[in-house]
């Protein structure tokens, strides 16, 4: 072990990985880094940081909801990609003189 590493105890079964990842992200350990040319987070600065550990059933509920939100975000991102492609197509047709009102229903069908 070097002075550039921190030892972490083995995670207990009463702490779900999905919850721990979110809790550590929320804790924002980077804010405890030194303000030098090469910032570092020392153990003495982060060991006092406390992370609440709710009962496993609440952690599981949290993880399920985070997963559901992730799925919704994927759907929105997919739809956004389709809308961007539709807009790019419409722009191209508008600037090349190919855009007519007769083609609008077709473009909307392509967009889904």
Residue, then its C-alpha position, 0 to 999 in steps of 0.5 A: x500500500x502506498x500513501x496514494x491509496x485508501x483502504x476500503x472495508x468490504x461492503x456488507x450485504x446490508x448496503x446495495x451497490x446501486x444505493x452506495x454509488x448514488x450516495x457517494x455521487x451525492x456526497x461529492x467527495x471531490x469537494x474535499x480535495x486539496x486546492x493544489x496543482x494536483x488535487x488529492x482527496x486524503x483519507x483524513x478529509x473523507x473518513x469523517x464524511x457520513x453517508x446515511x444507510x437506510x434499511x435494505x428494503x428502502x435501498x432496493x426501492x430507491x434502486x428500482x426507481x433509479x432504474x425506472x428513471x433510467x429507462x424513461x431517460x433512454x426513451x426520451x433520448x431515443x425520441x430526441x434523436x429521432x426529432x433531431x434527425x427529422x429537423x435536419x431532414x426538414x432543414x435540408x429539404x427547406x434549403x434545397x427547395x425540396x420541402x413542400x406541404x405535400x411531404x409533411x405527412x410522410x415526414x411525420x410518419x418517419x418521425x413516429 
